[in-house]
Amino acid sequence: MTLFELNHIVRSVLETSLDEEYWVEGEFADASVGFGGHFYGELVQKDAQGRNIIARARITCWARNYNIISLRFQKETGETLRRGLQVKLQVRVTFHEQYGYALNILDVDSSFTLGDMARRRKEILDQLQQDGIINDNKELSMPLLLKHIAVVSSAGAAGYGDFCNQLEHNDYGLFFHHHLFPAVMQGTNVEESVMTALAAIADEADCWDCVVIIRGGGATGDLSDFDSYPLAAAVAQMPIPVIVGIGHERDETVLDFVAHTRVKTPTAAAAFLIDNGAQQLARIDDIQNRIMQDVSLLCERQQRLIEQLTMRLTSAPRQRLLTEAHHTQMLQNRYMQSARFLLQNEKLRLENLQARHLALDPALQLKRGYSLTYTADGKLLRSAKDLQPGDQLLTRLADGNVTSKVEMAS
């Protein structure tokens, strides 16, 4: 018989032997919309370790049905039917003489995908908890002044533009020194790109008051790239506070649970920094007002004292009256000078606080003979107790890097 005849027999056997519908679970290894709006792809099943594919099937969904189920799925999950997504599909087994075996999609179970996303996020958070690092960044002290800001974002993103515009045109005339460490915020390279930016910031951590990670709105599914254990661990172990403003108000990622401060959007991150600066201005104004009130009160008391002395000394020699008045004026001048000195000291203290931050440039510390040592997985080495024989280390010096291997840890 011909190949077509054989395939026709196979098709007839399948159509008569199988049920019309099945629910099947798997992962989209490929997914795309082709000519005419039809959906094509590949569904796979991996082993228990999630490494090797143990089953695969070609999948199709005709345009009319795809438009209905894809819109409903996106509304219910915030996701699109995309590569890498775990799904539960209602399918009909088909076999075509020319195209072979395939599964035709009839429906998608949104609750299954939502459950898988929640399960994955919980597993990441549980692992961070077990590793004892989930609260590391939250426990850092936020600096009094937030003026030097390291920003992780995409240079051309609208959210980054809104963030910069709001900082630079704030209502209080505050100046912020912010620098972009560019990263890919959407797609397959999000994890690696953001971690590279964070590592660059950590190398000069003493130059920055905080880190801001921002990404504007978009498809909720795009934010799943931030549900990553390595990325969450990198944020949790940053040596300076991290502020996260990713997506819309309703969005949530693992980074929100490990960052020092979570805000809803990039513009909310800018508002947080502006509010912090406004609070410091208000504090200075409050100190100034209190000093001026104290000075005014002292002046009133002195004036009353002068009047009392004047009344008492009306019968005394005129020279005595002038002497007392002069002494009183000297006291008044002294109080005024003290008040101005107190005000200047408060302003100088705040300026010195900022200068102290700038003086701790990591490059200067390295030139003074200090070094930074990291483990093979990029964690900053804080104690010899964390070492084991055979561990690979990277030591950062002022003029380069040195790799080493632990022979015996004590």
C-alpha positions in Angstrom: 0.0 0.0 0.0 1.0 3.6 -0.3 2.1 5.8 2.6 -1.1 7.8 2.2 -3.2 4.6 2.5 -1.3 3.5 5.6 -1.7 6.9 7.2 -5.4 6.9 6.3 -5.7 3.6 8.2 -3.9 5.1 11.2 -6.3 8.0 11.1 -9.3 5.8 11.0 -8.1 3.7 13.9 -7.4 6.7 16.1 -10.8 8.4 15.3 -12.7 5.2 16.1 -10.6 4.1 19.2 -10.1 7.4 21.1 -12.5 9.5 23.0 -13.4 12.9 21.5 -11.9 14.9 24.3 -9.0 14.7 26.8 -7.6 17.0 29.5 -3.8 17.0 29.3 -1.1 18.9 31.3 2.2 20.1 29.9 4.4 23.0 29.1 4.4 25.1 25.9 7.9 24.4 24.3 6.8 26.6 21.4 3.8 28.8 20.8 3.0 31.2 17.9 0.1 32.7 15.9 0.4 32.0 12.2 -1.3 33.1 9.1 -5.0 33.5 9.4 -4.8 33.8 13.2 -4.4 30.1 13.9 -2.3 29.1 16.9 0.5 26.5 16.5 3.1 25.1 18.9 4.5 22.2 20.8 3.4 20.7 24.1 6.0 18.8 26.2 6.3 16.9 29.4 9.6 16.9 31.4 10.9 14.5 33.9 10.6 15.0 37.7 13.8 17.1 37.8 12.4 19.3 35.0 15.5 18.7 32.8 14.7 16.1 30.1 11.7 16.0 27.8 9.9 12.6 28.1 6.9 13.3 25.8 6.0 15.9 23.1 3.1 16.6 20.8 2.3 19.2 18.1 -0.6 21.4 19.0 -3.0 23.5 17.0 -6.0 25.8 17.8 -8.0 27.3 15.0 -8.4 31.0 14.9 -12.1 31.2 15.8 -11.7 29.2 18.9 -8.2 30.6 19.8 -9.6 34.2 19.9 -12.2 33.2 22.4 -10.1 31.1 24.8 -6.9 33.3 24.6 -8.9 36.4 25.6 -10.6 34.7 28.5 -7.3 33.1 29.6 -5.5 36.5 29.6 -8.4 38.1 31.5 -8.4 35.4 34.2 -4.6 34.9 34.6 -3.0 38.1 33.2 -0.9 35.7 31.1 -0.7 35.0 27.3 -0.5 31.5 25.9 3.3 31.6 25.5 6.4 29.5 25.5 7.4 28.2 28.9 3.9 28.3 30.4 2.5 25.4 32.3 -1.0 24.7 31.1 -3.9 22.2 31.3 -5.6 21.8 27.9 -8.8 20.2 26.7 -7.8 18.6 23.4 -8.9 16.3 20.7 -6.4 13.8 19.2 -6.1 14.3 15.5 -4.1 12.6 12.7 -3.7 13.9 9.2 -2.3 11.9 6.3 0.1 14.8 5.4 0.8 16.5 8.8 0.7 13.5 11.1 -0.2 13.4 14.8 -1.4 16.6 16.6 -3.6 17.8 19.5 -6.3 20.3 18.7 -7.0 22.7 21.6 -10.6 23.0 22.6 -10.2 24.8 25.9 -7.7 25.9 28.6 -8.0 25.6 32.4 -7.0 29.0 33.7 -7.1 27.9 37.4 -4.3 25.3 36.7 -1.9 27.9 35.4 -2.7 30.3 38.2 -2.0 27.5 40.7 1.3 26.7 39.0 2.4 30.3 39.1 1.5 30.6 42.8 3.2 27.3 43.6 6.4 28.4 41.9 6.4 31.7 43.7 5.9 30.0 47.1 8.8 27.6 46.4 11.1 30.5 45.7 10.0 32.3 48.9 10.3 29.1 50.9 13.9 28.5 49.6 14.9 32.1 50.5 13.5 31.6 54.0 15.4 28.3 54.4 18.6 30.0 53.2 18.1 32.7 55.8 18.3 35.6 53.4 14.7 36.6 52.8 14.8 39.6 55.2 18.5 40.6 54.7 17.7 43.7 52.7 14.7 44.7 54.7 16.8 44.8 57.9 19.2 47.4 56.4 18.9 51.0 57.7 17.6 53.4 55.1 20.0 56.5 55.0 18.7 59.8 56.3 19.3 61.4 53.0 18.5 59.7 49.7 20.3 61.8 47.1 22.5 59.4 45.2 20.3 56.8 43.5 21.4 53.8 41.4 18.6 52.9 39.0 18.1 49.5 37.3 15.8 49.8 34.3 15.7 49.8 30.5 17.0 53.1 29.1 14.2 53.5 26.6 11.4 52.4 28.8 8.5 54.9 29.4 8.5 54.0 33.1 12.2 55.1 33.4 11.4 58.3 31.6 8.5 59.1 33.9 10.7 58.3 37.0 13.5 60.7 35.8 11.0 63.5 34.8 9.3 63.4 38.2 12.6 63.5 40.1 13.9 66.4 38.1 10.7 68.5 38.2 9.7 68.0 41.8 7.7 70.7 43.6 10.4 71.2 46.3 13.4 72.1 44.0 15.3 69.0 45.3 18.3 67.8 43.4 19.0 64.0 43.0 22.1 62.4 41.5 20.7 59.3 39.8 22.6 57.0 37.4 21.2 54.3 35.2 22.6 50.8 35.2 20.8 49.6 32.1 19.2 46.1 32.1 16.8 44.1 29.9 13.4 44.2 31.7 11.5 42.0 29.4 12.3 38.7 27.6 14.6 35.8 28.1 17.6 37.7 29.4 15.9 39.6 32.3 17.4 37.5 35.1 21.0 37.7 33.8 20.8 41.3 32.8 19.4 42.6 36.1 21.8 40.5 38.2 24.7 42.0 36.2 23.5 45.5 36.9 23.1 44.7 40.6 26.6 43.3 40.8 28.0 46.5 39.2 26.2 48.6 41.8 27.4 46.3 44.7 31.0 46.9 43.6 30.6 50.6 44.3 27.9 50.4 47.0 29.4 53.2 49.1 28.7 55.6 46.3 24.9 55.1 46.5 22.3 55.6 49.1 19.9 53.1 47.6 19.0 51.0 44.5 15.8 51.5 42.6 14.5 48.7 40.3 11.7 50.0 38.0 9.7 48.7 35.1 6.5 50.2 33.7 3.3 48.4 33.0 2.7 45.8 30.3 1.4 42.3 30.1 1.3 40.6 33.5 2.9 37.5 32.0 6.1 39.5 31.2 6.6 40.0 35.0 7.1 36.3 35.6 10.7 36.8 34.6 11.2 38.5 37.9 9.9 35.4 39.8 13.5 34.0 39.9 15.4 32.6 42.8 18.8 33.8 41.7 17.5 37.3 41.0 15.6 37.4 44.3 18.6 36.2 46.2 20.7 38.9 44.6 18.3 41.6 45.7 18.0 40.2 49.2 21.8 40.3 49.6 22.4 43.8 48.2 24.6 45.8 50.7 22.3 48.9 50.3 18.5 49.2 50.5 16.6 48.2 47.4 13.4 50.0 46.3 11.2 48.0 43.8 8.6 49.6 41.6 7.6 47.0 38.9 4.4 47.0 36.8 1.0 48.2 37.8 -0.6 48.6 41.2 -2.2 45.1 41.0 1.1 43.4 40.0 3.3 41.4 42.4 6.6 39.6 42.0 9.0 37.7 44.3 11.2 40.8 44.4 8.4 42.7 46.2 8.9 40.3 49.2 12.7 40.6 49.5 13.3 44.3 48.7 13.7 46.8 51.5 10.8 48.9 50.2 8.1 48.0 47.7 6.2 50.7 45.8 3.5 50.2 43.2 5.0 51.9 40.0 8.1 53.7 38.8 6.4 57.1 39.5 5.6 55.9 43.0 9.3 55.2 43.4 10.1 58.7 42.4 7.4 60.0 44.8 9.0 58.0 47.6 12.4 59.6 47.1 10.8 63.1 46.8 8.8 62.6 50.0 12.0 61.6 51.8 13.7 64.8 50.7 10.7 66.9 51.6 10.7 65.4 55.1 14.4 66.4 55.5 13.6 70.0 54.4 10.7 70.1 56.8 13.0 68.9 59.6 15.4 71.7 58.9 12.6 74.3 58.7 11.2 73.0 62.0 14.6 73.4 63.7 14.9 76.9 62.2 11.4 77.8 63.4 12.1 76.5 66.9 15.3 78.5 67.1 13.7 81.6 65.9 10.8 81.2 68.4 13.4 80.7 71.2 15.2 83.8 70.1 12.0 85.8 70.0 11.1 84.6 73.5 14.5 85.6 74.8 14.2 89.0 73.2 10.8 89.6 74.8 12.2 88.6 78.2 15.1 90.9 77.8 12.8 93.7 76.8 10.7 93.2 79.9 13.9 93.1 81.9 15.0 96.4 80.4 11.7 97.9 81.2 11.8 96.7 84.8 15.3 97.9 85.2 14.4 101.3 83.8 11.6 101.6 86.3 13.8 100.6 89.2 16.7 102.9 88.2 14.8 106.1 87.4 16.2 107.6 90.6 19.7 106.2 90.1 22.5 108.0 88.4 22.1 108.1 84.6 25.4 106.3 84.1 24.2 103.3 86.1 21.1 103.1 83.8 23.2 103.3 80.7 25.5 100.6 82.0 22.7 98.2 82.7 21.1 98.9 79.4 24.4 98.2 77.6 24.9 95.0 79.6 21.4 93.9 78.6 22.0 94.7 74.9 25.2 92.6 75.1 23.2 89.7 76.5 20.6 90.1 73.7 23.3 90.1 71.1 24.9 87.0 72.6 21.7 85.1 72.5 21.1 86.1 68.9 24.6 84.9 67.9 24.1 81.7 69.8 20.8 81.1 68.0 22.4 81.7 64.6 25.3 79.4 65.5 22.9 76.6 66.5 21.1 76.9 63.2 24.4 76.8 61.2 25.5 73.8 63.2 22.3 71.9 62.3 22.7 72.7 58.6 26.4 71.8 58.7 25.7 68.4 60.5 23.3 67.4 57.7 25.9 68.5 55.0 28.6 66.5 56.8 26.4 63.5 56.9 26.1 63.6 53.1 29.9 64.3 52.7 30.6 61.2 54.9 28.7 59.0 52.5 30.7 60.4 49.6 34.0 59.9 51.4 33.4 56.1 51.6 34.1 55.5 47.9 34.9 51.8 47.5 37.6 52.5 45.0 39.4 54.5 47.7 38.9 51.8 50.2 40.5 49.3 47.8 43.5 51.6 47.2 44.0 51.8 51.0 44.7 48.1 51.0 41.2 46.7 51.7 39.7 44.0 49.5 36.4 42.3 48.8 36.1 38.5 48.5 33.2 36.7 46.9 32.2 33.0 46.8 31.7 31.2 43.5 28.0 32.0 43.5 28.7 35.7 43.8 27.9 36.1 47.5 30.0 38.5 49.5 32.2 36.5 52.0 31.6 37.7 55.5 33.0 35.0 57.7 35.6 32.2 57.4 33.0 29.9 58.9 31.2 30.0 55.6 34.2 28.3 53.8 34.8 24.7 52.9 37.9 23.1 51.5 37.8 23.2 47.7 35.7 26.4 47.6 36.5 28.8 44.7 37.0 32.4 45.7 37.3 35.7 43.8 39.1 38.6 45.6 38.7 42.1 44.3 41.8 44.4 44.8 42.4 48.0 43.7 44.4 46.9 40.6 42.5 43.8 39.6 41.0 40.5 40.7 42.6 37.4 42.2 41.0 33.9 42.2 41.9 31.4 44.9 40.9 28.0 46.2 40.4 27.1 49.8 42.8 24.3 50.8 41.7 24.0 54.5 39.2 26.2 56.3 39.6 26.7 60.1 
